[in-house]
Amino acid sequence: MSPRKFLVVADDTPEFQAALRFACRRARSTGGHVALLRVIEPEYFEHWSGVREEIERQAREEAEAVLQRSAALVQAETGLPPEFIIKHAENVRTALREVIAGDPAIKILVLAAAVGGRGPGPLVASLAKEGVSWGGRKVPVTLVPGDLTDDEIAELA
């Protein structure tokens, strides 16, 4: 049986760091590891294919750079490098459905709620409204407050 994999959506929100730190702590305390998902949503550019290919190349490089910046934290917290997953999809929810359905080692999805009174965040709101459906798989979602401090995360995880 493979170690449990904690999946975190690596996006540009401030709460991503809280979700990542929590997932790292839980992975370390349970013998699991962390997978980071970066979603590349399509650019609608209908002109020259060379321009479209350049935009896609730049989006891929940016996704890799975001994941590399987070890798040091994951390595330091868990002792293991994270798994990088870069997915082209219409939206994050679609990407999550495909990734979770295709990888039985993913046991927990870790998300953080938005901070500063902005509501729960678009992905959390979508899950609350539409439910959790991952292509027939049942995977628990751990939702952490996006403004948890490192000390609070250490105490909880």
Disulfide bonds with the S-S distance in Angstrom:
none
